Amino acid sequence: MARGRLRVYLGAAPGVGKTFAMLAEGHRRAECGTDVVVGLVETHGRERVERLLEGMEVVPRTALEHRGAVFGELDVDAVVARRPEVVLIDELAHANVPGSRNARRWQDVEEILEAGIDVVSTVDVQHLESLRDAVEEITGVVRRETVPDEVIRRAGQVELVDMAPEALRDRVARGDVYTPERADAALSKYFRPGNLTALRELALLWMAGEVGDRLGHYRAERRAAGVWETRERVVVALAGGPEGETLVRRAARIAARSPRADLLAVHVTRADGPANADPARLARQRALVESLGGGYHQVVGDDVPRALLDFSRRVNATQLVLGVSRRGRLARTLSRGVGVTTAASSGTVDVHMITHEEMGKSGGRGPSRAALTRSRRLAGWGTALLGLPLLTAALLGFDHATLPSVILLFLLMVVCVALAGGMWPAITAAVAGFALLNWYFTPPFHSLAVTRPENLLALVVYVLVAIMVSAVVDLAARRAREAALAGTEAEVLATLAGYVLRGEAALPSLLSRLREIFGLASVTLLERRPDGRPGSPGPDAASGSDGSDGFEGSEGSGGSEGSEGSGGSEGSDGSDGSEGSDGWRIVATGGGEPSTRPGVADTDVVVDDDLVLAVRGWLPGTSGRRVLEAFAAEAAVALRHQRLAEQAGRLRPLAEADRMRTALLAAVSHDLRTPLASARAAVEGLRATDVDWSPRDREELLATADESLVKLDRLVANLLDMSRLQAGVLGLTLQPTALEEIVPRVVDELGPPHDRVLNRLPEDLPEIAADPALLERVLVNLVSNAVRYSPAGVAVLVGASVDGEEGGDDGQVEIRVVDRGPGIPEESRDRVFMPFQRLGDRDNATGVGLGLALSRGLAEAMGGTLVPDDTPGGGLTMVLTLPVFPRHRAALAPVEDP
């Protein structure tokens, strides 16, 4: 069954019109005869959205009960059973209520897509996983509901729903996004002009990157050779010489002239060994490039100008920066050099030749390459064809030349030919020299006959020596070439090790580097499906017995199935579990059309029985095969590390629960000691018969016992609630709760310190969704803690305000408990929420025990947050945030478990 297609409407902020655009798209498709249903749409009380729902078929939600409340979630089974052509599903990043089949709504969407149903959905840029930290820095809001970027990148279509910040603020002010009582708070906080402008820029930049990836994928599939000047990209070529830093800075200045231009540095490693690259210098130049916001790349190629231009066209570069040659004047006269050759073949790529202090310094030139290149072989043949006739003509002009001296001169000529062109030109020169010596210099002259045995011996020795010298020279050249290739291989593997050490060993990065270094069309990591045959013979078993790499030249067209959107430019990775064929699935891919099974690529590298690296666009030799195997092994390690990290993430809550149980046992023996000892001492004193207590003393003892027992009761209740909370069995009932009813009860429960608490709640606060008893426990802990640490005579302030930052939800109420105590250092704020801060031998008068830890746990259980903040002028403010009770629907929007 063909996988369904996903279309996503992406917005910069709530209220830009994503849901409206999605419903309008549904109406357009329905008018064209498409079977469209609504899987789940959140209207949030917006009349225009509700009007668009009229006349559309809505799949009923599934009802789930969690902690005393009923939630409505997407019914995946009902959608699949209905089997429409298109289903509309709002808020892709939504977190499902605990107990659902999947933790996130995007995972529900994946199941629907696998069933062959197209999905249209919405998401805000603030919910993209890669931008989570940036959004938190801009808005100050922590986003727990996120969706992996790759889910959006795999979508068949991603459309940006854009709106100017001023227009969006006007919509909020008119009440089109939030209710009027929440609009002012929203405009003063989340919807500030600066926030909206920054979020809009994030959305536009992310969308621009997505468009660039799709363009690269399109160009890779169609092997587009030209440069499409959609964006300025400046490539600087680094040879590893001392001029590199000058070139990098000049290229950075060129890139800075164009807004949003990219800076890329590339170093070409010759396939037969580096000429004059200094690794330490290259490392410094790489650091400089990255400090300027650019990227460093390394490619392998025999022809440096061609490799530079291929890389430039592959990344769609518009400008190429090269340094003027460091060779001397004579060398430049004999050979044009890399810069001139590159400029002559650059086509639409603008080439900048940059002068520098090192140009013309021949001392900077590295040793010549000792390898039998095509130019050397041509030089050998030319020396043989021209040198022997010239030498013969010159020797014929001397009347007193003896045969031994002539043979030595011919032997010298053969050695020169061997040094220039290797064995076969030298053997040819030796045979031709034998004929010339016999014809012109051995009696009888002008005849091939040899009358004297010593002359025949001299000619035979000449031929043997010439052949042996040629063989030695050829062998030395081959060994030098092999050493150069080994050096290149070591350099590439060292680069790979550097990526790993820098933490770039993720699958997308590895595949991107491999594709870039060798200029491959696509690289795909395939894994055998669980329902396949693990342990069966690998794909290389199908190769012939000729030692070939297997499956060469059997290009197939099966890569389109299930791989839509999985490819990308420069190492974009597919999802774990993308569709493959014949029992294989795509784990990650980069480049053009991915290989869906072993055998359809040019080269397959078997990692183990269940993993294969499939490469298109290159048939490697022995050395290249070793590099491929190293990359494949590292990709397998990266995949295993990724899955181990995921498994560790799933096991972490279990370890935390175990740690909590251990701490509970320790806390029972420690934190209960003080109130028990105080109550026991008071009771024993009252029971003493040998002491005549006055009525006042008896009243004080009774008060001490009562206070100790109250503390003991509260501590035991905290311990039990913390245990239930960690076990996930804490019962709570979320209902509309008025803060003006809760806070007075909290103040009364404090006892004598209640006169130090000022209630500053506004009169128009909406009801919040909370469990009244648990909310009271949280506020008692927070207020009593604030009173304990505030200076004597200084009141603790309790206030609240409506906050409309949570765009897609129903808003929040922020409750602030403000004290003027010593505060908490910023580096210690996370630690104070850890339970049992008084464990060990620390003084019982210090630490916060269970109070704050339990308060945060109860707040998050009710769908809220608890964070500390500084009080202006000194002190600590605890900010408790809880959702507003939604009046427009019967059940609450599910909240994400912490």
N, C-alpha and C positions, 0 to 999 in steps of 0.2 A: 504494500500500500504506500502510495506517494505521501511524503510528509506534507502537512499543511504549511501555508505561508503566513508569516507574521508581519503585520504592519503596525508601527508604533508612532503615535503622536507625542513628540517631545516638547516640553515647555520649560521656560526658565523659572517660573514660579506658579503657585496656585492662582487660579482666576484668569489665566491668559486665554482660555477657551479650548482646552484639550478635549474635555468630555463633549462639549458642544460640537467640535469638529468630528469626533468619532461618531456621534449619533447622526450628524449630517451625512457622513460617508455611508452609514448604514442605510439611511433613506435613499441615497443615490443608487446604491447597489440594489436595493429592493425594487426601486422603480425600473431597473433594467432586467428584472426577472430573477434576481439571485435570491436564494432562500437564506434570509438573515434573521437571527434571533439575538436577544439581549441576554447574555449570561449573567452579568452583574454590572450595574451602574449605580454610583453614588451621586445622588442629586444634591445633597446637602441643603435642601430646601430652596434651591434656585428654580424659579418659576419657568425660565426659558428652557432649562434642561428638562424639567418635568413635562413641558409641552411637547418636546421632541420625542419623549417616550410614548406619547399617545399613538395608538395604532400599531405599535410594534409588539411582537410576541416576546414575552419575558419568561425565561426559564425559572421556575421557583427555586429559591435558595434552600440549602440544607440547614436545619436547625441543630446547633450544638450547644450543650450546656457546659459551662465552665465556672466553677466557684460561685454557684448560685445564680448565675445570669445566663440568659439564652442569647445566642449570637446567630446571625444569618451569614452563611458563607457560600461561596461558589460551589454548586453541585456538579462536579466533574462527570460523574456517572450519568446524570440526567442529560447533560449536554452531549456526551458521546452517544447515548441511546437515541437522542433526538436526531442526531447526525445532520445538522444544517450545513449549508455550504460555507457560511460565515457566521461567527459568533463575536459579539462585542463584549469585551471584558475590561472594566475600568481599573485604574490604580494597580499597575503591574507589580509594584514593589511592596504591596500590602502584606503584612504578616498575618497568617491565619491563626485562629484561636487554637490553643493547645488541645490536642486530641484529634486535630484534622489529619488527613492522610499525608499532606505535605505541609512543611513549615511555612512556605512562601507561596504567594499566588502565582508567581512566574513559573514555579514548578508545576502547578495545576495547568497552566497554559501549555507547558511542554508536553504534558500527557495528551492534551487536546490536539496539539499539532501532530503528535505521533499517530493519532487516530485519523489523520488525513483531513482535518477541519481547519479552514483558514481562520485566523484570529486578528481582530483589530483591537489595540489596547492603547493605554496612555501611561506616561511616566514623567515626573519632573526631573530636571537635571540634578536637583539636590539629592535624589535617591540613587544616583549612579555611584557604585562602590568606589571607583577611582577618584571621585570628587568629594567624597565624604569629609575628609579632613579640611579641604579648601572651603566647603560650605560652612563647616563648623567655625572656622576662623573668621569668615565673613559675617555670619549671622549670630554666632554664639549659641546656636541650637545644635544639640547632638542628635544625629539621625540614626536610629536603630533599624528602620525599615529601608533596606537597600536592595538593589538588584545588580548582579554582575554585569559589567560592561559588555562582556562577550554575548550575553543573551540579546542585548539590543543590537550589537553588531551583526549577529546572525539573521536579523530580521530582513525580509525581502525588501521592505521599504521603511525608511525612517523620515518622518516629515516634521520640520520644526514649526511649532505654533508660536509666533513671535508677537510681542506687543511692547510698545515703548513704555518705560517706567512711569511717565506722567499719565499716559492713558490708563495703565493698570491701577494707579493710585486713584484716578477719577472713578473707576469702576468700584473700587473698595469703598470710597467715600459715598457713592450712591446706594450702597447696600446690595450691589449685585454679586458680591463675593461672600460677605459676612452679614450678619444681622446688624442693625444700626448701633446697638449697644456695644458691639465688639469692634466696630469699624475704627473708632478713635485709637484704641489700644493697638490694633493691627498696624495702622498708619504710623504710629509713633515708634514701633519696634521693628517687626520683621519687614514691613513694607516701606522702609525708609528709602529715599531715592538712591542713596549710595549702595544699599544692599541689592536693590533691584537691578541697578546698572551692572554691578559685579556679577550677579547671577546670570544676567543676560549675556555678558561677555563669556562666561563659562559655557553657556549653552551654544553660543555661536562658534566658539573655538572647538568644542567637542564635535559639533556637527561638521565643521570644516575638516577636522581630522578624519571623521568618518567618510566624508566625500572624497578626501585624498586617498584613503584606503581603497575605496571602491574604484576610483580611477586607476590606481595602481593594479588592482586585480583585473580590470578590463584591459589595460595595456599588456599585462603579462599573458593573459589568455590569447590575445591577438598578436602578440609579439611585436608591438608597435616600436619601431626603431627611432622615430623622430622625437623631438622635444616639444611638448605642449606647454606653452608658457602660461600656465594657470597661476603660477606663484613663483616668486623669485627664490631660487635655491642656488647658493654659491658653494662650489666645491673647491677646496684647496688641496693640491697634490703635495704630499710630504715625502721626500726621498730619504729622510733620516740625517740630513746634513745640517750644518750650523745655521743655515739661512731659514730653517723651518719656522722659528718663532716670528721672524719678520713677515713671512708669507701669511701666517695665521692672523696676525694683527691687521695686516692690510686687507685680507679677505673679510675679517670681521667689520672693518670700516665700510667695505663695499656692501656687505649685507645690511648694515645699519641704515643705509640710504633708502632702503625700501621697507615699508612697514610689514611686519610679520614675515620677513625673509628668513630662510633656514640657512644655517652654516654647517657644512659637512666637510670633514677632513678625511682623506683617503691615502693609504700607503699601499703601493703595489709591491708585493713580494714576487720576485721572479721565480718561475717554476724550476729554473736551474740554479737557484741560489741567489741570495741578496748580493748586490754589487758593493755598496758602500754605506749601508744603513747602520747607524749606531743605536742599539736597543735602548740604552739609557736616555739618549737624546730624544728618541721617539716617545718614550714614556713621559718625558717632560713636556713635549709638544702636545701629547694627548691630554695631559692635565690642563694645559693652557686652553685647548679647544673646549674642553668641557666646562672650564671656568667661565668662558665667554658664551655659554649656552649652546654650544654646537655638539655634534656627534662625531665620534671617531670610527673609521671603518678600515678594514684591511681586505684586500683581494689578492688573488694569485693569478699571474699571467706571464706568458713568455714574452709577449710584445707589450711593453709598458705603455706606449701611446694608445694602442688599441684597448688595453685594459682600462685606462683612464676614461676614454670616451665611452666604452661600454658601461662602465659604472655611472658616468654622468647621465647617459641616456636612460639607464635603468631607474635612477632616482628622479628623472625628469628635471635635471639641473639646467639652469639658464646661463650660468657663468662658471668658468673654470679658471682658477688662479694657479699659475706656474711660476717657478723661479727661473731666471736666466741661467743657462748652463754654467757650471763651475769649471768646465773643461778649458784647456788652453786654446789659443788661436789656431794652431795647426790641427788639433783634433776637431775643432768646429769646421775647419775647411774640408777635412776628409769625410766627415759625417754630419748630417744636419742636427742630430740630437733629438731628445725627447720633446722639448718645447716646440721646436719648429715643425717636427713631424705631426705633433698633436694639433697645432694650429692649422696646418694644411688640411687635415682631415676632420676638423671639428664640425663643419656644417653649420647648424643653427645655434650651436653652443658658443657663446662669446668667450674667447680666451684672452686672459690678461697675463702678459709676460712682465714679471716684477723684477726690477733690478735690486741688487743687494751687495753688501760688502764682499761676499765670498766669490762673486762671479769672476771668471777668468783665472782662478787659482787652481792650477792643475794638481797641486799637492793634495787637494781635497778628493781627488779621484781615487776610488778603490782599486784593488787588483782586478786585472782582466779575468774573464771567466774562462776556465780551462775545460771546455766542453766542445764536442764536435757539432757545432751548429751548421746550418745550411751555408751561411756566408763563409765559414772556414773551409768547408768541403769545396766550395766553388774556388776559393783562393788556392787550395791544393791542386785542383785540376788545372787552374790557370798557370800555376808555377811549373807544373809538369809539362804542359803543352808548349809554353813559351821558353821556359828556362833551359830545357835540354837542347833545342835547336840553337839557341844563342850561345850556350856553352860550347857546343860542337864547333860552331863557326869560329868562335874565338880561339879554340885550341888548334884548329887547322891552320891558323895564321902563324903558329910557332913551329919552326922547322925542327927544333931540338927537343920537343916534348917526348918524354919517355912514357912507356905504357903504364908502369906503376903510378907515376904522378897523375897521369890522365884518369886512371881508375879511381884514385883518391878524390880527385875533383868531382867525378861523376857520383861517387858515394856521398860526398858532401851535398850535392844537389838533391839526391834522394832523401837524405836526412831532413833537408829544408822542406821538401814536399811533405814528408811524414809529419813534421811539426805543424805545418799549415793545415793539411787536409786529412790526416789519418792514414789508415792502412791501405785502402784500395788505390788512392792516387799514388802512394809511394810504391806499391807493388807494380803498378802500371809503369811508373817512371823507371823502376829497376829493370823491368823486362825491355823497355824501349832503350834504356842506356846500354844494356847488354848488346842489343842489335847494333847500336851506333858505334860502340867500342869495337865490336868485331868487324864492322864494315870499313870504318875509317882509320882505326888505330892499331889493328892487329894484322901482322903479315900472314898471308898475302892480302894486300889492301884491296878494297872494293870487292871483297868476296867473303862469304860466310864460313869458309873453311878456315881451320886453325891448324897450322903445321907444327907448332912447338907445344909440347905438353905443358910447360910452365905457364904459357899464355892462357891455355884452356883452364888450368887450375886457378889462375888469377881471376879470370872472368866468372868462374863458378863461385869462388869465394866472395867476389863482389856481389853477386846476386843473393847469396845466402845472408851475407851481412846486411844488405839492404832490406831484405824481407824481415830479418830478426829485429832490426832497428825500428822498422815500421810497426811491427807487432807490439814492441815495447811502448812506443809512443801512443799507439791506439789504446793499449791497455791502461796506460797512465791517464789518458784523456777520459776514458770510460769511468775509471775509479774516481777521478775528480768530479765528473758529472754526478755520479752516485752520491758522493759526499755532499755536493751542493744540494741535491734533491733531499738528502737526509737533513741538511741544515734547514731547508725550507719547511720540511715536515715538522721538524722540532720547533721552528718558529711559530707555525700554525698551532701546534699542540700547546706551546707556551701561551699563546694568545687565548686558547680555550681555557687553560688553567687560570689565566688572569680573570676571565669572565666569571669562573666559578668562585674565585677568591673574593671578587667584588660583589658576590651575591646575585649574579646575573644568570644563574643556572636554571631558571625557569624554562619550561618547554618552548614558549614563544621566542624567548631570547636566543636559545641555542639553535633552533631551526632558522631563525632570521640570520644569525651569524654564519651558519653553514651555507645557506643559500647565497648570502652576500659574498663570502670569500671565494666561492667557486663559480659564481654567476649562474646558478641553477634556475631552471624554470619553476620547479616546485619541489618541496620536501614534505613528506608525509610520514608520520609515525602511526603504524597500524597495530592493532591489538586483536588477537583472536577473541571472538565473542564467547561468553560463558557457555552458551549452548553449542559451541563448536567442538573441536576435538583436541583438548589440551594435551600436549605431549606428542602429538602426531608429527610426522616429518615436516620440517620447515620447507619454505618455498624453494630453497636452493636445491632441494632434492629433485625438482623437475628440470633442472638445468642439465645440459649435456655433459659428456665426460671430457670435454675439451678444456675444462678448467676455466670456462668463461664465467662471468659474474652472474649469469642466469637471467632469463626472461628479457633479453635485450631485443629491442626492435619490435616488441609486440604491443604497440600502443593500442589501447582500448578506449572506448567511449563511455565506459561505465562509471566515470567519475562524477557524473552529474546527479546521480540518484542520492538524495539525502544530503548532498554536500553544499546545498545552496547557501551562500553567504559564509561558508566556513573558510574559504580562502581569503586572502588579503594581501596587501602589499607589505613587503619586508617583514615577513615572519608573523603575520597575523595568525593566530591559532584557532583551530576549530574546537568544538566542544568535546569533552570526554563523552564518548558514546555517540558521535555523529554516525549517520547511516553509512555503511560500507556495503560489501557484497560478499557472497560466498563464505559467510561465517566470520568476516572481519569487520571491524569498525575503526573509524578515524579517531585517534586520540588527540592529535594536533597536526596542523598543516600550515604551510607558508608558501606564498607565491601564487601561481596560476592554478589550473585545474588539478585537484588532488588525485592521487591514486587511491582507488577504493579497495584494492586487493593486491596482494603480491602477484607480480607477473605482468602488470600493465605498465609499469615504469621502466625506465632505461636500466636502472640498477636497483637491486634489492640487497640490503644488508641485514642478515638475520642476527638479532640480539639474543633471543632464546626461542623456545618453541612457541611462545605466544606474542612476541614483539618483533616487528620488522620495520626497518627504515627504508622507505621507497623514494627514489630520487629520479626526477625527470630532467633531461637536458645535459647529461654528462655521462660518459663511459670512462671511468677512472682506470688508471694503470695500477700497478702493485702499490706504489707509494700512496697514491690517492685513496686506494682502497683502505689502507691502514688508517688514514685520517678519518675517512667515513666511519670506520668501525669504532674509532675513539669517540667521535661525536655521537654515534648510535648508543654506545655504552653509557655516555654521560646523560643522554636523553632518557634512557631507561632509569638511571639513578634519580634524575630529577622527577620523573613520573612517580617513582616509589616514594621519594621524600614528600611529594605533594600529597599522596594518598595517606602516608603515615601521619602527616600534619593534620589532615582531615580527621583521621581516626583518633588522634590525640585530642583534637578539639571536642570530639564526641565523648571521650572518656574523662575530660577535665571536670565536667559537673559531678561525675561520680566520685572523683578524687576529692573534690571540694566538699561534697556531702560527707564523705568519710572523715575528712579533717574536722568538719563541724561537729560530728558526733564525738570525736575524741576531745575536742575543746569543751563540749557540753559536760562531759564527765569530769574534766578537770575543774570547770567552773563551779560545779555543784559543791565540790569539796573546798573551794577557795572563797568564792563570793558569798556563800551562805554563812560563813563562819562569824562575821561581825554581827549581823542582826540576831543570829541565834545566841551568841554569847551575851549580847546586851539584854535580850528578853529573858534569858535564863537567869542572869545575875539579878534582874529586877524582881522576878518571881521568887527566887530563893531568899532575897532580902525581905520580901513581904511575908514569907512563911517562917522566917526566923522568930523563935520564941524568946530569945535572950535579948532582943532589942525592942525598945518601946518607941515605935515610930510616931512622930507627930502627924496630925492630919495633913499638914503641908508636905511633909516628906513622903507620906504614903501616896499623895496625889502625884508627886513627881515620879515616883517609881512606877505607878500605874501608867502615867503618860509615856515614860521611857519604854515600858513593855509594849504599850499600844503602838507607838511609833516604830519600834523594831519589828513588830509583827506585820504592820502595814508594809514596811520595806521588804520583809521576807515574802509576803504575799505577792507584791509587785515583781520581785525578782523571779519567783517561781513561775509566775504567769509569763514573764518575758522568756524564760528558758523554754517553757512548753511551746509558746508561740514560735520561737525561733526554730525549735526542732520540727514543728509541723510545717513551718515555712520551707525549710530546707528539704523536707520529705515530700513537699508538694501536696500536702493534705490539709492545709489550713483552710477552713471553711470561711467564706465571706459572701456577703450579699450586696451587690452594687445596686444602689437605689438613689433617687434624688435626695440630696442632703443639703441643708441650709447651714452655712457656716455661722450665721448669727445665733443659731441654737446650740452649736457644738462648743464654740469658744467660751461662753459663760460657764458651761459645765466643767471645762478644762480648768478654768481659773478657780472654781470652787474646790476642785479636787486637790489643788496644790496645798490647801490648808493655810497656815499663817502667812506664807509669802505671797498670798494672792493680792495683797495691797501693792505689791511691786510690779504688777502687770497692767499695762494700759491697752485697752481694746480699741483699736482704730480701724475697724472694718467699715467699708462704705455701705450705704444703705441699698444700693441697687445691684448687689452681687447676684449673679445667677446661681441656681442650684448646681452642685457638682455631683458627679457619679462617684460614690464612695460607700464604704461600709461604715455607718456612723460609729459603731463601737471601736473598730480598728482605727478610724481617723482620730477619735478621741485619745486612744492610746498613743498614737504618733505625736499628737500635739502636746500631751502631758509630758512625754519624754523630752521634746524639744524645749518647751517652756521651762520645765524644771531644770534642765541643763543650763539654759540661759540665765536663770535666776541664780544658780549655784556659782557661776563664774562672773557675774556682774558685780561691780563694786557696791558696797553698802550705800543705800540711799538713792541708787540709780535705777530707774524703772526699765523694765523689758517691754518692748513695743511689739504688738501683734497686729499686722495689717494685711491687706490683700488687694489684688487688682486683676482685671480680666486681660488675658493675653491672647491675641489671635494669630500667633506665629505658626501654629500647626495648620498649614494651609489646607490639606485635604481632610483633616479631622474636624471635630466640632468645637475647637477652641479649648482654652485652658484657663484656670484660675491659679494665680501665683499667691501663695500664703507665705508671708515673711515674718520670721521671729527674730527680732533685732535686739542685740545686747551690746553693752559697752565694755565687755571684758577684755582679756589679753588677746583674744583672737587665736587663730590657728595658722602657722606658717603654711605657705602655699605647697611646699614639698611634703607636708604632713597631712594634707587634707584627705587623700585617699586612705591613708592608714587609720584615720579615726573612725572610719566606717567598717573596719574589720572587727569582728566580735572578739570579746575577751581581751581587751587591751590591758587588763590588770593581772593577767596570768604571770606566773613566775614569782619572783621575789620583789616585785615593784610595790610601792606603797599603795594602799587602798585609797588613799586620798587623791591619787592622780589617776589619769586615764578616764575613759568614758564607759567602760564595761560593755553592757549589751544595748544600752539605750539607743545610740545612733545607728548601730548595725541593724537592730530590729526595726527602727523607724524607717530606714531606707528600704529594707526588705518589704515591710507592709505597704509603703508608698508604691513601690514597683508592682506589688501584687494587685493593687487597685488601679494600675495603669498610669501611675504618675512617676515623678522623679523627686529626688531630694539631693540638693547640692549646696555646698557652703559658699559664701561670698563675703567680701570685706564690707564692714560698716563704715561709711564715710566718717572720718574723724576718729576711727579706732573701734575695734570690736569685731564681732562675728554676726553675720546674718545667715540664717538657715532658710533656704527657699524651697518650699514644698509646692510642687506643681501637680494639679489633678485636672482631669478633663471635665468640661462642662457637660451636664446631663443633656443628651440630645432630645429635644421635644418633638422633632419631626419624624421620629421612627420609634418603634417599640423596643428595640434592642440596641445596645451600645455597639459602636464600631469596635471590633476586637482590638485589644491592646497587645503589644508584643511582650512576651516574657523576657525578663532581664537575662 
